[in-house]
Amino acid sequence: MQRYSSTQINSELFWKFPKFLSENKKYADLSNDDRVAYMLIKDRYRYSLSNNWIDEKGDVYVYFTIEELRELLHVGKNKVTRVKQHLMDYDLLEIEKQGFDPKKKKNFPDRIYLLQPDYDPTDLISISQASQVSALEQSGFPKTGNRDQNQGSLDIKGKPDSENCNNSTSVLEQSDFPKMGINKDKKYSDTIKDTNTDTQKWNFSPDSYPKEIVAKQDNDLLKHLGSILTSDKGAPMFLNKESIDLITLWFKTPEAAHDCISVILNAANDSRKEAMEQIGRHELYFEDYQDELKREVTRRLRRYFNKMRTAKPGEIKNPRNYLYITMMNTFTKWQNDILMAEKEKDTDNNKN
């Protein structure tokens, strides 16, 4: 038998196992087959999103036959039936019978919905993620990254960060770097107080301006959005000026345009994370000197807007989610193409 080398350890695909299945006491009686089944079904959600398997309520469902689950769990059909029932007993699974559709004269498989667990606070520990502020957040641009709004963070002693912020020592204080304090000079304090008073009077909400002024403000921001964002070194992105100008043609307000851009960046970030989890590396870099990826994003955006314009009423129920899926597929395909090219190159080198 051969041991893993340092170059092989991250080369294999693997499943993502939710920690609550093992650590939350409420689910302590679940069998290992129950836990693995939940994990396998959860993994199918990516495939569901790519196929737009989303019901009229916006909930994602999967198709997972007994035979498929039996083969993956390496158990019999009766065992699979018990596993599914066990997950339903713990309010982790819901099944909607589809049955025979007389109009289409076809039997449809059951829709399977995973249900969110009752989290214990210790299920949501994240030491590093909550304390990291990305360059995009620092620049005031829409946040990207993990969209799990339930996630909090604890320090290594188990206390919430909010309880420790006053007692903890900053990096600067731990070092020999001079501390920066508040000037106690009265004139300086008065200036700060006056500035705060003035700032409280600032109100940039649309309600503070006549409608015609708001329209001019929005038009100006949209008109120059491409130049502003593509020249901002603190907020790099996979969008060129052409893409951003295209977005501003289709959205009426800066807020909507920023939301669209945020969806694209979230898709890129999630594609990166998925690649890191599966192969230990990613192939999405801002330093795209030949702009090939950015041109591809522009092309996909045009296809997306064309689809939005030509789609039949009710065909696309969630345009925002459809954009995310479109961009996620774009970034994932880009990475896969690079990996396949590398594999073919290695194969050719080995032949020679």
N, C-alpha and C positions, 0 to 999 in steps of 0.2 A: 504493500500500500504506500502511496505517495503523500507526503504532507503538503499543506498549502504553502506556497511561497508568497512573498510580499506583493508580487504583481498579480497573483491569482485571487487573493482574498476577497476583492470587490467585484469580481467578474461575473458572478452568478446572479440570476434573478431570484427574488424572494418575495414572500407575502408580508403585508403589514398587519401585525397583530395588535388589536386594541388592548391597552393595559388593563382597562376596567374589568375585562373578562376574567382576569386572574386575581386582581387586587381588591376589587369591590366585594365586600362581604355579602352583599345582597345576592350576588351571583356565584357564591361559593359552591353551591350544589350542582352547578352545571358540569356536565361531563366534558372531557377533552374533545370528544367528537362534536358536542354542542358548540364549543368555543371555536373550533376549526371551521365548522359550517358557517357560523356567523362571519368569520373572517373571509371565507371564500365568497360568500354572497356580497359582502361589502366591497370586495375587489371588483365585482361585476358592475358596480355603479359607474366606473369610467366608461365601460362599453355602453351602458345605457345612455349616458350623456352624449356620446358620439352618435348614437342612433336616435336621439331626441325622444327617448322613452320617458316622457313626462306627462302626467295626467292633467286633467282640466284644473285641478287645484294647485298645480305646480310641483307636486310630489314626484320623486323619481322612483321607478319600479324596475325590477329585473325579471328576466325569464331564466329559470334554473330547473331543469327537469330532474326527476328523481334519479334517472339513470346517470346523468352527469354528476350529480352530487355523490351517488354511490361509488362511481369510479374514482373520484377524487378523495373520498374518505376511506376507500377500500373496505366497505362494509356491505351488508345486504340491503335489499329494498325496505324490508320491515324496519331495520335500524334507522334508515334515512327518515322514514315516516315518524318514528319516535323522536328523532332529533328535531325535526321541524315542529312537532307538537310541543316538545319541551321548551323551545325558544318562544313559541306562542304563549305558553303558560307563564313565562317570565316577562311578557310584554316586550319582547325584542323582535318579534316577527309578526307580520300580518299577511294573510293570503286572500286575494280577491279572485273568486272563480269567474272565468270568462265563459267557458263552455261553447255551445254551438250558436253561431250567428246565422239566423235564418236568411237574412238579406244576402250575406256573402257566401252562405252555404258552406261554412267552414268551422271547424273546431279550433278555438284559440286556447293557448296554454294559460295557466294561472299567472296572475301578476303577483309578484312577491315584493313586499315592502319591508325594509328594516325599520325598526322603531328605535328612537334614541333612548339610551339607558338613563336611569336615575343616577346621576353622578354623585359620587362622594368627593368632597373637596380634594382629597389626596390623589384622585384620578387625574387632576388637572394641573399637576406640578410642572412648571417650566421655568427652570432657573435662568436660562440665558435669553430666551426669546423676548420676554417682556421688557428686558433692560436694554435691548438693542434698538437703536434708532437709525433707520436707513438714511441715505443721502436724500432720497425722495421726500421723506418725512421732514427732514431738516429744511428742505427748500420750500415746504408748504404744499408740495404736490400730493395728489391722492395717494394713500398708502397702498402698498402691494404686499403680498405674502400671505401668511396663514390667515384664513378668514373665519377661523373658529372663535366666535365672540365670547365663548364661555371660558376661554383659557386664561388662567391667572398665573401667578408665580409665587413660589416660596423659596426662602433661602435654605441653606443646608441644615439649619436648626428647626425648620418647619414653620417659622414665623412668616406671615405675609410681608412682602417688601414694604408695604405702607407702614408697618409697625417698626421697621428698622431704619427708615430713611433718615431720621433725626439722630440716630445713635451710630450709624455707620460712618467710617472715615473715608473720605474721598481719595481718589488716586493721587491728586495733587498734595493732599495733606500727608499721605503716607510717604511721599517722596520728599526731597530736600528743596523742592521748588517753593519760592516765596508765596505766601498766602495772599489772596486778594480779598480785602474786606470792604465794607461800606464806609465811605467818607463820612465821618461824624461832624464835619464842619456844618454850622447852622445854615450858611448861605446855600451850600450844596443841597442840604436837606430841603430847604424851601423851594429850590429849583425843581427837585424831584416831585415835591408835593404839587407844585403848580402844573408841571407837565402831566401828572396823573389826572388832575382836575380837567385839563384841556382834553386829554385823551378820552375821558368818559363822555365828552360831548360829541365825539366822532361817531357817526353812524352811517355806514355805507350800504345799508339794506335798501332794496328797491323801493320800499315804502317811504323812504326819506326824500325821494325825487319824483318829479312829474314823469308820467309815462313816456313822453317824447324824449326826455333826458336819459331815462333808463335804456330806451331803445338805442340811442346814440352811444351810450357807454358799452352796451353789449356788442354793438357792431364794431366799435373800435377794438375791444378786447379780442373778438373773434378774428378780425382782420389781421391783427398782429400776433396772434397766438403762435403760429408756426415759427416766426422769427424769434419770439421770446423763448420758447421751449427748446428749440434745436440749438440755440446758442448758450443755453444754461449748462455749464460743465458740471454743476452740482447735481443735475438730474438727468443722467444719460438714459436713453431709451432706444427701443427698436423701431422708432418712427422717424422718418425724414420729414422735411418741410412739406413735401408733396402730400404725404399721408395726413399730416395735421391740417393742411389747407383743405383737403378732401373732407375731413371730419367736420370742419367748421362750415362747410357748405350744407351739411345735412342736419346740423343741430342749431337751434335758435338761440341758445344761451350759453355763456361760458361754462356754467355749472354742468350742463348736459354734455358739452364737449369734453370737459375734464373727466366726467364719469365714464364716457366712452373710452378715453385714453387709459383710465384706471383699469377697466375691464381687460384691455389688451395687455397691460403690464402684469396684471394678475395671472393671465394665461401664460405669459412668458415665465414668470416666477414659478408657477406650479409645474410647468414643463421641466424647468431646471431641477426642481426638487425631486420630481419623479425619476429623472435620469440619475441623479445622485443616489437615490435609494436603490435603484436597480443595478447600476453598473459602477457606482462610485465616482462618477465624473459627469460633466455636462458639456454641451457644445453650443451654448448660447452666450455670446460675448458682445458687449457693446462696441468693441473695437473691430467692427466689420468694415475694413478699409475699402473693400470693393463694393460695399453697399448692396450686395446680392440679397441678403436677407431682408433688408429694408425695402428693396424693390418688390420682393415677393409679398411682404406685408401690405404694401400699397395695392398690389394686384388683387390680393384676397379681400381687402377692404372694398374695392370696387365691385367685386363679385357679390360681397355681402349686401351692399347698398342696392345693387341691381336686384338681388333676391327680395329685399324688403319692398322694393317698388313694384315688382311683378308678382309677388305671392298672392294667392287667392285669400279672400277674407277668412280669418280663423286658421289659416294654414300654419302660421308661426305664432304661437301663443305667447312666447316670451322672447322678444327681439334681443334683449340684453344677454340672456342665457345662450341664445343662438350665436351671438357674436363671440362669447367666451369659448364655446365649443369650436367655432370656426378657427379662432386664433390658436387655441390649444392644439388642434390638429395640425395647423401650419407649423408651429414651433416644434412639435414632436416629430413631424415628417422631416423637417430640416435636420434635426439631430440624427434621426435614423438613417437618412441619406449619407451623412458624413460617416457614420459608423460602418455602413455597408461598403462605402468606398474604401475605407481603411481595411476592412476585412478582405475585400477583393485584391487590394494591393499586397497585403500580407500573403495571400494565397499565391499570387503571381511570383512573389519573391521566393517563396518556398519551393515553387516549381523550378525556378532557375537555380 
